[in-house]
């Protein structure tokens, strides 16, 4: 008999209470129940100490990462109020550590206690406490030291008041919070040291008068790192731009008052921005009330609008555009811009609790006008630098347009697979359409095409001849590469498009592994110096244009025999000197004929099948990415532009390969 389903009535509705509001739904508060949420909890505690220091209470914040996974943040602020609160008729420790949406930053809309607050919503401290295995709090204020101990969201201090209290002679006030994130709440609590280094550095950048110290416990010792940027974002932009920026670093600052909507309260925003232009570096970072806005929001929209407007106006006013030339885009500017904004406001609308973007309409409008005005003045007062900027932005723009044109041409060249044999000269396809069986033999020249074509299994083996030595793709630029018919024909046959790594040709990338028409790509060249060079050039082409095929193990080299040894009507094939010696020993005393292997084009079809194409007998060398870094370095050294390095390598190692040299 089946059980009756429970009824859905008045008793069915329930709510989470106390610590369960966070412990059972951490993603709602922290944005994730994984490592990212655990990291955000750290930032929430750190934010409160930053707010205190920024209001002038303390100049140093010490964060300790303990080996057991616990974390401690200590400041020299005023100390969190702990005792009885007459207005709320509760203890302050309850409001701060056990009540969501409570805190010292709600006095009025303009921020009576904290003018520019990072931790404004009253969630962080309480939510972190609720999500911890334990939390220990030490507060020094008013001549006393207070202590609190929580476990899994409950106060376990063991006193009637919920805290301990003792007199102290300590001169400095402050709050120290140590806690351990709970694995019952988060799926991962092992926060890497890089997170702390990155976060504390960013906070030092935007809080120039505060020293941030990280103590990382490793075994029984502590590794200490300090961050302090005396000139804030100006020093940081200088660091990012490196040794040879295109322009000097500019700093703009100002204040505005306004409102997001006519019926909303007016608030204040403090704006600052440091930037310069570079021909080698591009980086943009936005901060608001000390929080790094990973996704930007209002500041990003303001920067895009202001910089495009101001630079486009300058280009037009100074006749920098060619006739009928299109307007610059933000991407053209971004490619050479190093910029950091650091803004504060008494009211902030974050996109969500994780504070990775803000949405204030007034901040966006105020910042747009602020930047446009600053840029116009900068261009007028620094004509030489403005001209440099204009020249670089136009170079970026024209390079982008050229790359886009090249991308469209490549896409047109490489697209489609209808009547492939009719569009690629001398390509010989196989019958099966099953990509998991198809093999492509890339062979050397038309003469090899004949013997390989006759010696293959036409059901699953296709032939693509390359005519002579192809272009060295490590030395040539993309425009030259894609004008080469041999290369574009081969890419058509492969069918998967191209992938171009790096900033230079991001618009060219059109790679799709699912469209690859082959299970194996087999390079088959003569066993001589010319054959080895052609093989290397083909590998170089694949390495630069479709490296994933090598990484995924689709590329092979077919070994061809060096010697054919004939005894009566039977042939033996030796692929190296040791195999030759073994065969000769086996046939010792017999009348034999030894022939050095001919080029592929001179081989009989039967021999080609038996030695190079028959899956039962052939020898294939699979090209693997195991030594990818070493392979990349050697390709660049031997086939790239480093002439001095190549000469040095040949001088040191050339003797090892002298026997293989084609010297007559």
C-alpha distance (Angstrom), angle and dihedral (degrees) to the residues before:
residue distance angle dihedral
X1 . . .
X2 3.81 . .
X3 3.78 121.5 .
X4 3.78 117.7 -109.0
X5 3.79 115.1 -111.4
X6 3.82 114.3 -109.7
X7 3.78 113.3 -99.5
X8 3.79 121.7 -112.7
X9 3.83 106.7 -131.9
X10 3.80 144.2 123.4
X11 3.80 91.8 -54.4
X12 3.82 92.7 53.9
X13 3.82 95.8 76.5
X14 3.81 116.1 87.6
X15 3.80 137.8 158.9
X16 3.76 134.3 -145.3
X17 3.78 112.8 -109.3
X18 3.79 136.0 -160.7
X19 3.79 116.3 -19.4
X20 3.82 92.3 -5.3
X21 3.81 88.5 73.8
X22 3.80 86.6 72.5
X23 3.80 104.9 20.1
X24 3.80 93.8 57.8
X25 3.82 96.4 37.8
X26 3.85 107.7 30.6
X27 3.78 92.5 149.1
X28 3.82 90.9 65.7
X29 3.82 91.9 59.1
X30 3.80 103.6 28.9
X31 3.80 100.1 30.2
X32 3.82 92.4 -117.6
X33 3.79 141.4 34.0
X34 3.82 89.4 -141.8
X35 3.78 134.7 72.9
X36 3.81 93.4 -60.1
X37 3.82 90.8 58.4
X38 3.78 91.0 47.5
X39 3.81 89.7 51.8
X40 3.78 90.8 49.3
X41 3.81 89.8 56.2
X42 3.82 88.4 57.9
X43 3.78 90.0 52.5
X44 3.80 91.6 50.7
X45 3.82 92.0 58.3
X46 3.81 91.8 42.3
X47 3.81 90.0 50.7
X48 3.80 93.1 62.3
X49 3.82 91.4 53.3
X50 3.82 90.1 47.7
X51 3.81 91.2 51.7
X52 3.82 90.2 53.3
X53 3.81 93.8 48.0
X54 3.78 92.3 46.7
X55 3.80 89.8 54.7
X56 3.79 87.9 57.3
X57 3.79 100.2 -94.8
X58 3.80 107.4 123.2
X59 3.81 133.6 -12.2
X60 3.82 101.5 -142.4
X61 3.81 134.4 58.9
X62 3.80 119.8 -171.5
X63 3.80 120.7 -158.7
X64 3.80 118.6 -170.3
X65 3.80 123.9 -162.6
X66 3.79 106.8 -160.1
X67 3.79 123.8 -153.1
X68 3.84 91.2 -121.6
X69 3.83 91.5 61.5
X70 3.79 96.5 -101.3
X71 3.81 121.5 128.8
X72 3.79 133.4 -148.5
X73 3.79 130.5 -164.1
X74 3.81 117.7 -171.6
X75 3.81 127.2 -177.0
X76 3.79 139.2 172.1
X77 3.79 96.2 -130.0
X78 3.79 127.2 128.1
X79 3.81 92.8 -76.6
X80 3.80 125.1 -111.1
X81 3.83 112.0 -80.3
X82 3.82 107.9 -111.1
X83 3.83 109.5 172.1
X84 3.81 134.5 81.5
X85 3.83 118.3 -43.7
X86 3.80 111.1 -150.6
X87 3.80 94.5 -166.9
X88 3.80 93.6 54.3
X89 3.82 95.6 30.4
X90 3.81 89.1 -133.9
X91 3.77 137.9 93.1
X92 3.79 114.0 -87.2
X93 3.80 91.0 -129.8
X94 3.81 87.9 62.1
X95 3.80 91.7 51.6
X96 3.80 94.1 47.6
X97 3.80 101.8 38.5
X98 3.83 104.4 24.7
X99 3.81 106.7 30.2
X100 3.79 123.1 75.2
X101 3.81 114.1 -140.5
X102 3.79 94.9 22.0
X103 3.80 128.8 116.1
X104 3.79 147.4 103.6
X105 3.80 97.7 -71.8
X106 3.79 103.1 74.4
X107 3.82 100.3 78.0
X108 3.78 94.8 113.9
X109 3.77 140.8 -24.7
X110 3.80 93.5 -92.5
X111 3.78 94.6 53.3
X112 3.79 110.3 -106.8
X113 3.81 95.7 -172.6
X114 3.81 98.9 32.0
X115 3.82 118.1 22.3
X116 3.80 94.9 -167.4
X117 3.78 110.6 21.3
X118 3.80 129.1 -176.4
X119 3.82 95.0 -170.5
X120 3.79 100.1 46.9
X121 3.78 105.4 141.9
X122 3.83 101.1 66.4
X123 3.79 95.0 -128.2
X124 3.79 105.5 102.0
X125 3.79 107.0 71.5
X126 3.79 95.1 40.5
X127 3.82 93.9 43.1
X128 3.81 91.6 49.3
X129 3.80 91.2 50.1
X130 3.80 91.4 49.0
X131 3.82 91.3 50.3
X132 3.80 95.8 49.1
X133 3.78 132.0 100.2
X134 3.79 84.4 -141.2
X135 3.79 138.8 -15.5
X136 3.80 127.6 -160.4
X137 3.80 119.1 -165.6
X138 3.80 126.9 -167.1
X139 3.81 118.4 -174.6
X140 3.80 126.5 -177.2
X141 3.82 115.8 -165.2
X142 3.79 140.7 124.9
X143 3.82 90.8 20.7
X144 3.80 94.0 -59.0
X145 3.79 137.8 100.7
X146 3.80 113.9 -138.9
X147 3.79 125.3 -163.7
X148 3.81 132.6 -162.6
X149 3.80 130.5 -179.5
X150 3.83 123.3 -166.6
X151 3.79 130.7 -177.9
X152 3.81 122.2 -166.7
X153 3.80 92.1 -22.8
X154 3.81 98.7 -44.1
X155 3.80 129.7 105.7
X156 3.82 107.4 -115.3
X157 3.81 97.8 169.3
X158 3.80 90.7 119.1
X159 3.81 101.5 -137.6
X160 3.80 130.8 110.9
X161 3.79 92.7 -115.6
X162 3.79 92.3 45.1
X163 3.81 94.3 -117.6
X164 3.79 140.7 66.2
X165 3.79 121.1 -120.9
X166 3.78 132.6 -167.4
X167 3.79 135.9 161.9
X168 3.81 117.2 -102.1
X169 3.77 137.3 -171.9
X170 3.79 92.1 -150.7
X171 3.79 109.9 137.5
X172 3.79 95.8 -155.1
X173 3.79 124.4 67.5
X174 3.78 122.8 -149.6
X175 3.79 150.2 122.8
X176 3.79 128.8 -99.8
X177 3.81 118.7 -169.9
X178 3.79 122.6 -175.9
X179 3.77 120.6 -179.2
X180 3.78 142.4 157.0
X181 3.81 118.5 -138.5
X182 3.80 111.1 -122.9
X183 3.81 120.1 -117.5
X184 3.80 87.4 -152.0
X185 3.82 86.5 66.5
X186 3.81 104.6 31.9
X187 3.80 125.3 43.1
X188 3.81 90.8 -142.7
X189 3.82 129.1 23.5
X190 3.80 100.3 169.0
X191 3.81 97.8 112.0
X192 3.82 108.7 -169.6
X193 3.78 119.9 -125.1
X194 3.82 89.2 -120.1
X195 3.80 89.5 68.7
X196 3.80 90.9 58.2
X197 3.79 93.3 44.6
X198 3.79 92.3 49.9
X199 3.80 95.3 43.9
X200 3.81 96.4 46.2
X201 3.79 92.2 45.9
X202 3.80 90.7 52.3
X203 3.80 91.0 49.6
X204 3.81 91.4 49.6
X205 3.81 88.9 52.6
X206 3.82 93.8 56.1
X207 3.82 97.5 35.6
X208 3.78 101.5 52.7
X209 3.81 97.7 179.2
X210 3.83 96.3 50.2
X211 3.80 125.1 87.4
X212 3.81 113.5 -146.0
X213 3.78 116.1 -157.6
X214 3.81 125.8 -168.1
X215 3.81 119.1 -163.0
X216 3.79 109.6 -169.5
X217 3.80 115.1 -168.1
X218 3.79 113.3 -138.8
X219 3.78 110.0 176.2
X220 3.80 107.3 -49.6
X221 3.81 96.2 -22.4
X222 3.80 135.4 71.9
X223 3.80 126.6 -131.3
X224 3.81 108.4 -149.1
X225 3.81 125.4 -155.3
X226 3.81 124.2 179.8
X227 3.80 129.2 -160.8
X228 3.80 124.2 -164.7
X229 3.82 126.0 152.8
X230 3.81 107.4 -169.4
X231 3.82 93.2 -167.0
X232 3.79 96.1 33.5
X233 3.78 117.4 -150.3
X234 3.83 93.5 4.6
X235 3.80 90.4 63.3
X236 3.80 90.4 43.6
X237 3.82 95.2 51.9
X238 3.81 88.7 47.4
X239 3.81 88.5 53.3
X240 3.81 93.0 47.7
X241 3.81 94.1 47.6
X242 3.81 93.0 56.1
X243 3.77 128.4 -157.5
X244 3.80 103.8 -35.7
X245 3.81 112.4 36.6
X246 3.77 118.0 173.2
X247 3.82 92.0 -127.1
X248 3.78 140.3 14.1
X249 3.81 120.2 -89.1
X250 3.79 113.1 -93.1
X251 3.81 125.1 -156.0
X252 3.80 123.9 -158.8
X253 3.79 126.7 -178.3
X254 3.78 137.7 168.8
X255 3.81 146.8 137.4
X256 3.78 132.1 -116.7
X257 3.81 136.0 -177.8
X258 3.77 124.8 -151.7
X259 3.78 147.7 112.9
X260 3.79 136.9 -103.3
X261 3.79 92.8 -133.1
X262 3.79 134.9 10.9
X263 3.81 92.2 -109.8
X264 3.83 93.8 47.2
X265 3.80 127.0 92.3
X266 3.81 119.4 -95.2
X267 3.80 116.8 -109.9
X268 3.79 140.1 -179.8
X269 3.80 128.3 -111.0
X270 3.80 124.9 -167.7
X271 3.80 112.3 -154.5
X272 3.81 130.0 -162.2
X273 3.78 132.8 164.0
X274 3.81 135.5 177.1
X275 3.80 120.9 -167.4
X276 3.77 146.8 154.3
X277 3.79 136.7 174.1
X278 3.79 126.7 -113.3
X279 3.79 137.4 -176.9
X280 3.82 90.7 -147.8
X281 3.83 109.3 32.6
X282 3.79 135.7 52.3
X283 3.79 124.4 179.8
X284 3.80 133.7 148.8
X285 3.81 125.6 -171.3
X286 3.79 130.2 175.0
X287 3.81 126.9 -159.6
X288 3.78 129.3 -176.4
X289 3.80 123.6 -174.6
X290 3.83 84.6 -13.8
X291 3.80 93.6 -57.1
X292 3.81 115.8 123.9
X293 3.79 107.2 -125.3
X294 3.79 100.0 -145.3
X295 3.81 90.8 -179.7
X296 3.81 96.4 35.0
X297 3.77 106.5 -151.9
X298 3.81 114.2 177.5
X299 3.86 97.3 11.7
X300 3.80 91.9 49.8
X301 3.80 91.8 51.9
X302 3.81 89.6 48.0
X303 3.83 94.3 50.4
X304 3.80 92.3 47.6
X305 3.79 93.2 49.9
X306 3.81 97.2 42.1
X307 3.80 99.1 45.4
X308 3.81 94.9 45.1
X309 3.81 91.4 47.4
X310 3.81 95.9 46.3
X311 3.81 97.1 43.2
X312 3.81 93.8 43.4
X313 3.82 89.1 51.2
X314 3.81 91.3 50.5
X315 3.82 92.4 48.9
X316 3.81 91.1 50.7
X317 3.81 95.3 44.6
X318 3.80 91.6 50.7
X319 3.83 96.7 41.5
X320 3.80 93.6 -118.6
X321 3.79 95.7 143.5
X322 3.79 120.7 86.7
X323 3.79 116.5 -121.3
X324 3.84 111.1 -70.3
X325 3.81 91.0 -0.5
X326 3.80 116.4 155.4
X327 3.81 122.9 -112.1
X328 3.82 121.3 -91.3
X329 3.80 117.3 -100.5
X330 3.79 130.0 -143.0
X331 3.81 89.6 -105.8
X332 3.81 89.7 61.8
X333 3.81 89.7 53.6
X334 3.80 95.5 40.4
X335 3.82 91.7 56.8
X336 3.82 89.7 67.9
X337 3.80 103.3 26.6
X338 3.81 127.1 106.1
X339 3.80 107.8 -173.8
X340 3.80 138.8 159.0
X341 3.81 124.4 -176.9
X342 3.78 122.3 -163.2
X343 3.79 113.1 -172.4
X344 3.79 136.7 166.9
X345 3.78 132.6 -164.4
X346 3.79 136.5 -179.4
X347 3.80 88.9 -133.2
X348 3.78 123.9 37.3
X349 3.79 132.0 179.7
X350 3.78 108.6 -157.1
X351 3.78 119.1 -162.6
X352 3.82 87.6 -125.4
X353 3.80 142.0 -24.0
X354 3.83 92.5 -75.1
X355 3.84 89.2 67.6
X356 3.81 97.0 -140.5
X357 3.81 95.1 137.0
X358 3.80 137.8 17.8
X359 3.79 126.1 -144.3
X360 3.85 105.5 -164.7
X361 3.80 109.1 143.4
X362 3.81 93.5 -157.4
X363 3.80 93.3 50.6
X364 3.81 89.8 52.9
X365 3.82 92.6 49.0
X366 3.82 94.3 43.3
X367 3.79 93.1 47.2
X368 3.81 92.8 48.1
X369 3.80 92.6 54.8
X370 3.82 92.0 41.0
X371 3.82 92.3 54.6
X372 3.81 95.2 42.7
X373 3.80 91.3 52.6
X374 3.80 92.0 45.9
X375 3.81 92.9 49.6
X376 3.80 93.8 47.8
X377 3.81 91.1 52.8
X378 3.82 91.5 44.6
X379 3.83 92.1 52.4
X380 3.81 92.2 48.6
X381 3.80 94.5 47.9
X382 3.84 95.6 41.1
X383 3.82 106.1 40.7
X384 3.83 94.6 160.7
X385 3.80 92.7 54.0
X386 3.80 92.0 42.8
X387 3.81 89.6 55.5
X388 3.81 90.5 49.8
X389 3.81 89.6 51.7
X390 3.78 91.9 48.1
X391 3.80 92.2 50.2
X392 3.82 93.1 48.8
X393 3.82 94.3 46.3
X394 3.81 90.6 51.0
X395 3.83 90.1 49.7
X396 3.82 88.4 52.4
X397 3.79 91.5 47.2
X398 3.79 95.9 49.2
X399 3.81 92.3 44.2
X400 3.81 89.5 51.8
X401 3.79 92.0 49.8
X402 3.80 91.4 47.6
X403 3.81 90.8 49.0
X404 3.80 90.7 49.0
X405 3.78 90.3 50.9
X406 3.81 90.3 48.5
X407 3.81 90.5 48.0
X408 3.80 91.9 53.5
X409 3.80 90.9 47.0
X410 3.80 91.6 49.8
X411 3.79 91.6 47.0
X412 3.79 89.2 51.6
X413 3.81 91.9 47.3
X414 3.79 95.8 47.5
X415 3.80 101.9 36.0
X416 3.77 126.5 105.5
X417 3.77 134.8 24.6
X418 3.80 103.0 -142.2
X419 3.82 114.3 128.9
X420 3.78 89.8 -8.0
X421 3.81 93.5 171.0
X422 3.81 90.7 58.4
X423 3.79 93.2 53.0
X424 3.81 101.5 45.5
X425 3.77 113.3 62.2
X426 3.84 115.5 -120.8
X427 3.81 93.7 -8.1
X428 3.83 109.8 146.2
X429 3.80 112.9 -156.0
X430 3.80 128.0 -158.1
X431 3.79 126.6 -124.0
X432 3.80 103.6 -116.1
X433 3.79 119.5 83.1
X434 3.81 91.7 -163.2
X435 3.83 103.0 114.8
X436 3.80 91.1 -160.7
X437 3.85 89.3 66.9
X438 3.79 103.4 33.5
X439 3.82 119.4 109.3
X440 3.79 126.0 -167.5
X441 3.81 117.6 -154.1
X442 3.82 111.6 -159.7
X443 3.79 103.5 -158.2
X444 3.77 136.0 -174.6
X445 3.79 113.9 -103.7
X446 3.81 137.5 -38.0
X447 3.81 95.2 -67.2
X448 3.80 91.6 59.9
X449 3.81 89.3 46.2
X450 3.82 90.8 66.3
X451 3.81 99.1 52.9
X452 3.82 94.3 38.0
X453 3.80 92.0 47.6
X454 3.82 91.8 52.4
X455 3.81 93.2 41.7
X456 3.81 98.4 49.2
X457 3.80 132.5 91.2
X458 3.80 99.0 -110.8
X459 3.81 91.4 -157.8
X460 3.82 94.4 75.2
X461 3.83 108.7 -1.9
X462 3.82 121.3 87.8
X463 3.81 128.7 -175.7
X464 3.80 130.1 -139.4
X465 3.83 115.4 -179.1
X466 3.79 120.1 -155.4
X467 3.75 116.3 -151.4
X468 3.81 110.4 -130.7
X469 3.79 127.0 -49.4
X470 3.77 110.3 -16.4
X471 3.79 126.3 -140.6
X472 3.82 117.7 -71.4
X473 3.80 98.9 -114.1
X474 3.79 94.4 -165.0
X475 3.80 92.0 63.1
X476 3.82 101.1 36.8
X477 3.81 125.9 79.8
X478 3.79 120.2 -122.3
X479 3.77 95.1 -102.9
X480 3.83 91.0 57.7
X481 3.82 92.6 42.5
X482 3.79 94.1 55.2
X483 3.79 92.8 47.5
X484 3.81 88.4 61.0
X485 3.82 108.9 100.9
X486 3.82 94.4 -156.7
X487 3.80 91.6 56.3
X488 3.79 96.9 42.9
X489 3.82 90.8 46.6
X490 3.79 90.7 52.4
X491 3.82 91.3 47.8
X492 3.81 89.7 50.9
X493 3.79 90.0 53.6
X494 3.81 92.6 48.3
X495 3.80 88.6 53.3
X496 3.82 98.1 -159.6
X497 3.81 99.5 99.4
X498 3.81 122.8 -133.3
X499 3.79 135.7 -64.5
X500 3.75 118.6 -153.2
X501 3.79 115.7 -169.2
X502 3.77 124.3 -152.3
X503 3.79 136.9 37.0
X504 3.79 96.0 -72.0
X505 3.79 97.8 76.9
X506 3.78 109.7 12.9
X507 3.80 89.0 139.7
X508 3.81 91.4 59.5
X509 3.77 95.8 62.5
X510 3.80 112.0 113.4
X511 3.79 102.1 143.7
X512 3.82 121.1 151.7
X513 3.80 116.8 173.5
X514 3.81 90.7 -168.2
X515 3.81 88.5 65.6
X516 3.81 94.3 56.9
X517 3.81 107.4 122.9
X518 3.81 97.0 -156.1
X519 3.77 141.3 68.4
X520 3.80 92.8 -162.1
X521 3.81 130.8 23.5
X522 3.81 106.9 -161.7
X523 3.80 122.4 -167.7
X524 3.79 109.0 -150.8
X525 3.82 118.0 -177.3
X526 3.81 137.8 150.7
X527 3.80 117.4 -76.1
X528 3.82 93.4 -117.2
X529 3.79 137.9 89.6
X530 3.80 94.4 -85.6
X531 3.80 90.9 47.0
X532 3.80 91.8 50.3
X533 3.80 91.0 50.4
X534 3.80 92.7 49.6
X535 3.81 89.4 48.2
X536 3.82 90.2 51.7
X537 3.80 92.7 48.9
X538 3.82 91.3 50.5
X539 3.80 90.3 48.9
X540 3.80 89.3 48.1
X541 3.79 90.5 52.6
X542 3.81 92.0 50.3
X543 3.80 91.0 44.3
X544 3.80 92.5 54.7
X545 3.81 102.0 35.9
X546 3.83 105.0 29.9
X547 3.84 106.5 16.0
X548 3.81 92.1 156.6
X549 3.81 89.5 69.9
X550 3.81 88.3 61.6
X551 3.80 93.2 41.5
X552 3.81 91.7 51.0
X553 3.81 93.3 47.3
X554 3.81 100.9 -112.5
X555 3.84 96.0 127.6
X556 3.82 124.1 85.0
X557 3.79 139.3 171.2
X558 3.81 117.3 -137.5
X559 3.79 111.9 -138.7
X560 3.77 114.2 -140.6
X561 3.83 122.1 -160.8
X562 3.78 120.4 -99.1
X563 3.84 94.4 -152.9
X564 3.79 138.8 30.1
X565 3.83 111.3 -156.3
X566 3.81 114.6 -166.9
X567 3.80 126.1 -161.7
X568 3.81 113.9 178.5
X569 3.80 104.0 -47.4
X570 3.79 97.1 -23.9
X571 3.81 125.9 93.7
X572 3.80 127.6 -152.7
X573 3.78 122.2 -165.6
X574 3.81 125.8 -147.7
X575 3.80 119.8 -163.8
X576 3.82 95.1 -168.7
X577 3.81 141.7 6.7
X578 3.80 94.8 -88.2
X579 3.82 91.7 54.6
X580 3.80 89.4 47.6
X581 3.82 90.2 53.2
X582 3.81 91.5 48.9
X583 3.81 92.6 51.6
X584 3.80 92.5 46.8
X585 3.79 90.0 50.9
X586 3.79 90.0 51.0
X587 3.83 91.5 50.0
X588 3.79 95.2 39.7
X589 3.82 112.8 150.8
X590 3.78 93.8 18.6
X591 3.75 126.8 112.0
X592 3.77 105.2 -105.8
X593 3.80 139.4 168.3
X594 3.82 119.0 -137.5
X595 3.78 118.2 -161.9
X596 3.80 126.8 -178.2
X597 3.80 107.2 -125.9
X598 3.78 113.1 -91.9
X599 3.78 123.6 -139.0
X600 3.80 115.9 -76.0
X601 3.77 90.5 -102.8
X602 3.81 91.5 60.6
X603 3.80 95.6 49.1
X604 3.78 120.4 103.5
X605 3.84 114.8 -111.7
X606 3.82 89.9 -118.5
X607 3.80 90.5 55.4
X608 3.81 91.5 47.5
X609 3.81 90.7 53.6
X610 3.78 94.7 44.7
X611 3.83 98.1 46.2
X612 3.78 107.1 25.8
X613 3.81 113.1 17.4
X614 3.81 109.9 30.8
X615 3.85 106.5 99.4
X616 3.82 88.2 -146.8
X617 3.82 95.8 57.8
X618 3.79 110.3 16.1
X619 3.78 124.1 105.6
X620 3.79 116.7 -134.3
X621 3.79 125.4 -177.0
X622 3.77 110.3 -149.8
X623 3.79 113.3 -142.8
X624 3.82 106.0 -134.8
X625 3.80 132.1 -173.3
X626 3.82 93.8 -130.8
X627 3.78 91.2 112.4
X628 3.80 95.5 31.2
X629 3.79 95.4 140.1
X630 3.81 93.2 47.8
X631 3.81 91.5 44.9
X632 3.79 91.2 50.5
X633 3.80 91.4 49.6
X634 3.82 93.0 48.4
X635 3.82 93.4 46.6
X636 3.80 90.1 51.0
X637 3.80 91.7 46.5
X638 3.81 98.4 47.6
X639 3.81 100.1 32.5
X640 3.80 104.9 22.0
X641 3.80 134.3 79.3
X642 3.81 98.7 -83.0
X643 3.82 96.5 108.6
X644 3.82 95.1 163.6
X645 3.80 91.7 50.7
X646 3.80 91.6 48.0
X647 3.84 92.0 51.6
X648 3.80 90.9 49.0
X649 3.82 92.0 49.4
X650 3.82 92.6 49.2
X651 3.82 90.9 48.0
X652 3.80 91.4 52.4
X653 3.82 99.7 38.5
X654 3.81 107.1 19.4
X655 3.82 94.6 99.0
X656 3.82 90.2 63.9
X657 3.81 90.0 63.2
X658 3.81 100.9 36.3
X659 3.80 93.8 111.6
X660 3.81 89.8 58.5
X661 3.78 94.4 49.8
X662 3.78 116.4 113.5
X663 3.81 95.7 -127.9
X664 3.79 120.8 150.2
